[in-house]
Amino acid sequence: MKDYIEERAVEIAYYIIETKATVRQTAKKFGISKSTVHKDVTDRLSEINPGLAGEARKILDVNKEERHIRGGLATREKYLHMQH
C-alpha cells in the first residue's frame, strides 16, 4: 500500500473520532468518495492500526444507526421552511 493512502486512512480516522463526522461529511472534507472513506476505515486501517480502526468504526456504526433520524429531521426542516 502506498504511503499517502496509509496517511490518509489515519487522518480520516482521527477526523471521524474528533468530530464524530459521518462518512458523507468526511468524504466532502477530504475530497474523496464515500466508498473510499469506508474502505480506508474498514479495510486499510485495520491492517495499519486496528485500535484506531475500531474507534472510528464505533462512531460510524452509531452514525449509521442514527441516519434515519437525521434524514427525518432534515425533511421536517425543509417543509417547515417551505411554509414560511
C-alpha positions as CSV (number, residue, x, y, z in Angstrom):
1,M,0.0,0.0,0.0
2,K,1.3,3.5,-0.9
3,D,2.4,5.7,2.0
4,Y,-0.1,8.5,1.2
5,I,-3.0,6.1,1.3
6,E,-1.9,4.9,4.8
7,E,-1.5,8.5,5.9
8,R,-4.9,9.4,4.5
9,A,-6.6,6.5,6.3
10,V,-5.1,7.5,9.6
11,E,-6.1,11.2,9.1
12,I,-9.6,10.2,8.2
13,A,-9.9,8.1,11.4
14,Y,-8.7,10.9,13.6
15,Y,-11.1,13.3,11.9
16,I,-14.0,11.0,12.4
17,I,-13.1,10.4,16.0
18,E,-12.6,14.1,16.8
19,T,-15.6,15.5,15.1
20,K,-18.0,12.4,15.1
21,A,-18.4,13.1,11.4
22,T,-20.4,10.9,9.1
23,V,-19.0,9.2,6.1
24,R,-20.6,11.8,3.8
25,Q,-19.1,14.7,5.8
26,T,-15.7,13.1,5.9
27,A,-15.7,12.4,2.1
28,K,-16.6,16.0,1.4
29,K,-13.8,17.3,3.8
30,F,-11.1,15.2,2.2
31,G,-12.4,15.4,-1.4
32,I,-12.8,11.7,-1.9
33,S,-15.8,9.3,-2.4
34,K,-17.9,7.8,0.4
35,S,-16.8,4.3,-0.6
36,T,-13.1,5.4,-0.3
37,V,-13.8,6.7,3.2
38,H,-15.5,3.4,4.1
39,K,-12.7,1.3,2.6
40,D,-10.0,3.3,4.3
41,V,-11.6,2.9,7.7
42,T,-12.7,-0.7,7.5
43,D,-10.1,-2.4,5.4
44,R,-6.9,-0.4,5.1
45,L,-6.8,1.0,8.6
46,S,-7.4,-2.5,10.2
47,E,-4.0,-3.5,8.8
48,I,-2.2,-0.3,9.9
49,N,-3.7,0.4,13.3
50,P,-6.5,-1.9,14.5
51,G,-7.2,0.1,17.6
52,L,-7.8,3.3,15.8
53,A,-9.9,1.5,13.2
54,G,-12.1,0.1,16.0
55,E,-12.7,3.5,17.5
56,A,-13.5,5.1,14.1
57,R,-15.8,2.1,13.3
58,K,-17.8,2.6,16.5
59,I,-18.6,6.2,15.6
60,L,-19.5,5.2,12.0
61,D,-21.8,2.5,13.4
62,V,-23.6,5.0,15.7
63,N,-23.9,7.4,12.8
64,K,-25.4,4.6,10.6
65,E,-27.9,3.7,13.3
66,E,-29.0,7.4,13.6
67,R,-29.1,8.3,10.0
68,H,-32.8,7.7,9.5
69,I,-33.5,10.1,12.4
70,R,-31.3,12.8,10.9
71,G,-33.0,12.3,7.5
72,G,-36.4,12.7,9.0
73,L,-35.3,15.9,10.8
74,A,-33.9,17.3,7.6
75,T,-37.1,16.6,5.8
76,R,-39.1,18.2,8.5
77,E,-36.9,21.3,8.4
78,K,-37.3,21.5,4.6
79,Y,-41.0,21.6,4.8
80,L,-41.1,24.0,7.7
81,H,-39.1,26.5,5.7
82,M,-41.3,26.0,2.6
83,Q,-44.4,27.0,4.6
84,H,-42.9,30.4,5.6
